[in-house]
Amino acid sequence: MGAALPVARSDVTPALVSRLLAEQLPKLAGFPVRPVPVPGWDNLTYRLGDDLIVRLPSADAYVPQVQKEQTWLPVLAAHLSVAIPQPVAVGRPSPLFPRPWSVLRWLGGDMLTPAAVPGPVVDGVGAFLRELHLIDAAGGPAPGAHNFHRGAPLDVYDRQTRAAIVQLGDLIDGRAALATWEEAVATRWQRPPVWLHGDVAASNLLITDGQLSGVIDFGCCAVGDPACDLAIGWTSLSHTQREYLGSMLDVDEATWMRGRGWALWKALITAVDIKRGDEDPAPRYGWHGSTDDVLARILT
């Protein structure tokens, strides 16, 4: 009988990654493997030598993102001023690990986890989103389960959001939350679909010398409504920074309302998990402050 397939995060270790490399990518097997300082959630990430990383999906839901990044990251990189991950190789499922996995170039820089986004970085985020929205979206992946519906109409999460408001009860201003949600969900993206990152959060921004130097984790990218990428305006930016970011982007007020709605959905379902006993993941998400702080910004 073969070895059991690892499914828990704790099953994936540097030793296992080294074995995978030796089995499938022997030219890369001689480099040391070590954990990254800030581990991700969707993927288990390890440094490979000084210039590479290995990313292994932590659950089956993230598997479609592997080939999507292999296909589309080089296309997007050709049109972006800021550095993004560069695919190097892809691994296949095996008895050692049951999912496809990838090797990419390491991007240097410091992560903003957790922190408010410094002012100069807002300029970089605005420039990145502006360039991303201008890239030809023909043939790009439509929103769906592969990216948890980022870029789809916001009402894809209508039932879940309304349920979360009820579940939280007096822990939040339910009337304000419902009014904010209904205002956002009533609008639609009226233009042709554009490229979106899907998870523009401080934890996915790399900073060098006070400037945005890289954007990572394109697993949720798609072509559709870019409103989800504006959620950072409430999760990590001040009111003034949010308005400044808006001045840099060619989006209407309704799109900003949907961005607020995306932030509200995520904060509400996170607050429900916390109510059930989970630790507040706001620091891991790169949010500024706690989940309660984010909800306060959204509902103020």
N, C-alpha and C positions, 0 to 999 in steps of 0.2 A: 504494500500500500504506500502511495506517495505521501510526502509531507503535507500537513494541513495548510490550506491557503490562509495567509494572514489577512485579517479583516479589521482588527483593532489598530488604532494609531500606535499603541505601544509595541505592536508586532514589527513595525518597520523601524529598523535601526541602521546605523552606518554600516555595520557588517553585512546586513542584508542587501543594502544598496551596492556595496562592493561586489557581492556575489552576482547581482543582476548585471552589473557592468562587465564582469569577467565572462559571464555567459553569453551576453548579447552584443556588447560593444567593447571588445578586448583592447582596442587602441586607447580607450579612456580608462582602462582598469587600473593603471599604475598610479593614478592621482589619489591623494588622501581625501576621504569623505568625512565631513563633520557637519553638525547641525548649524543652521543659521541662527543669529542672535534672537530674532523675533520670528517664531514659527508661524506659518499661515494656518488657515482652517480648511479651506477647500482642498488644498494640496499640502502634502508633507514635503518640505523643501530642505535640501542639503547642499552645502558647498562642495564642489568637486575641484580640487586644486585651488588655484587663485583666480581662474577666469571663467569657471562654469558653475552651473547649478543643476541639480536633478530635482524634478518635481513629479511627485507621485500622487494621483487622486486619492483623497482620504475616504471616498465613498463612491458607489456606482453612479450616483447622480452627476458627478463631476467628470465622468469619463468622456462625454462628447466634446468637452472643452479642449482636450489634448490635440485632436486632429484639427480642430478649428484654429487653434493658435498656430499650429505648424503651417497651415494654409494661408492664413490672413495676416499674421504679424509682419512678414516681409513686405506684403502689399502696403500695409499702413505705414510702415517705417519709411518707405520711399517718399512719403508726403508730409512727414512730421519733423519739426525742428528739434524736439526733445527726444532723448533716447528712450526706446522701448525694448523689451526683451527680444533677443534674436535666436530663433531655433537653430540647434546644431544637429540633433539626432532624436529619434523616437524609439522607444522600446515597446515590446509586445507583451501581452499577458503570458504568464508562465506559471509553473508550479510554485515558483518563489514568490510571485506577486500576481494577483488575478486581473490586473487592469493594465491598459497601456500607460506609458509614462514618457517623460520627455527630458531632454538635456538642452539647456539654453545658456547663452552668454550671461555671465554675472554683470550686473550693473552696480557700480559703486555709488555711494551717497548715504546720507542719514535718513532714516524714516521718522516721520512726525507721528509718534505713537507714545502717549496721547498728547495732543497739543492743539492749540488754536493755530491756524495757518498764518505764518508771518506775512505781512503786507506784500513784500516783493514776490512771494510765491503765488499770490493771487493773480498777479500779472501773468505768470507762467501758466497757471491753470487756464486762465481765459484764452491765452494764445493757443494752448494745446487744444481746447475744445473748439475754438474757431477753425483751426486747421483740420481737425477731425471731421467736422460737419461739412467741409468742402470736398472731402475725398469722394470720388465716384463710388456710389453705393450699389451699382449694378452687380447682381450676382451674390451680394453679401447675405449672410444668414439672417433670416427673419427671426423675430423674438419667439421664444418657445420654452419648453422645459429645460433645454440645454443651458439657458441663461436665466432661468427662473423668471421669464417673461419681462425682463428689462426691455423697455422700448415698445411694449404692447400698450393698448389702452389701459388706463389706470384701473378701470372697473374689474380687471381680472382678479384684483384682490378686494373687491367690495365686500363680499360676504365675510371674509376673514377680518377685515378692518372693523366692520360693524360689530362682529362678535367680540373682538378685543375690547372695544369701548364698553360693552356691557360687562365683560368679565372684570374689568378694572374698577368698575363702580365708582365709589367715592375717592379712589386714589388719584383720579384725574378730574379735570373739568370736562365731563362727558358732553355737555351741551356745546361747549366751544370746539371740542374735538369733532363732533358730528357735523357741526356747521362748516368747519374747515374742510373736512373730508368731502362733504357734498358739493361744496363750491369747486373743489379740484376735480372730482370725478365727473362733473357735468360737462367738462371741456374735452376737446379732442385735438390732436395734431392735424392741421389742415394742409400741410405741405408734403412734398415727396419725402419718403424716408431718408434719413441720414445715418451715418455711422455714429455709434455711441459706445462708450467704454463699458458702462453698466455698473461700475463700482468705483466712482471717483470719490475716494475717501483719503483722509490724511495718511492712513497706513499704507496706501498704494502710491504715495508721492515720495520721490527721492530728492533730497536737498543737498547741494554742494555750494559752499561759500554763500549761503543765504539765498540761493536761487534754485528754482526748479530745474533739476538735471535729469530726471527720469520719471517715467510712469510705468508701473508694473501691473501684473495680474489682469490680463485681458480675457479671462475665462468667461465673463458675462457680456462680452461685446456682441453687437448685432447691428442691424440697420432698422430704424424705426423712429419712434418719438424720442428725442434726446432729453426729455424732461427729467428722467431718472438721474442724469448726471448733474442736475442742479441741486440735488438733495444736500450736497456738501454745504450749500449756503446756510442751512440750518443746523447741520450736525457739527460743523467746525468753524464757521465764519461768524464774525460780528455783523450786526445790521449794516454798518457802513461798508464793510468788505463785500457783503452780499449785493448791495446796491451797485458797488463798483464793478463787480463781476458781471452783473446784468448789463451795465453800460458797454461792456466789451463784446457782448454776444448779440447776434441777430435773432432774438427770440421774443415773442410777444408776452403780454401779461398773463394770458391763459397758460402758457407753457411754464411760467414761473409758479403759477398756482399748482400745477401738476407736480412740479419739483417739490413744492412744499408737501403735497399729498404723498409723494413717495417717501419723504422723510418721516411723515406722520405714520404711515403704515409700518415702516421698519421700527420706529421707536415704540409704537403700541404693541406689536407682537413681541418685541424684546422685553417690554415691561411686563407682559403676561408671563413670559418665561421666568422673569425675576420673581414675580409674585408666587410662582410655583416652587421657588427655592433655588433657582439657578443664580450663579454669580453674575453680577452686572458685566456684560462683555464690552461696555463702551470703550475701555482702554484698548482692547484688542481690535475694535473696529476703527480706532483712530479718532473717535469722537472727542470733542472738547467738553470735558466734564462728564457727569453721569448721564444715564438715560433720562432721569428726571430733569436734568438741566436741558437736555435736548428737547424734551417735550415742552418745557417752559418757553424755550425760544420759538418753537413752532406755534404755540397757542397764544403767544403774547401779541 
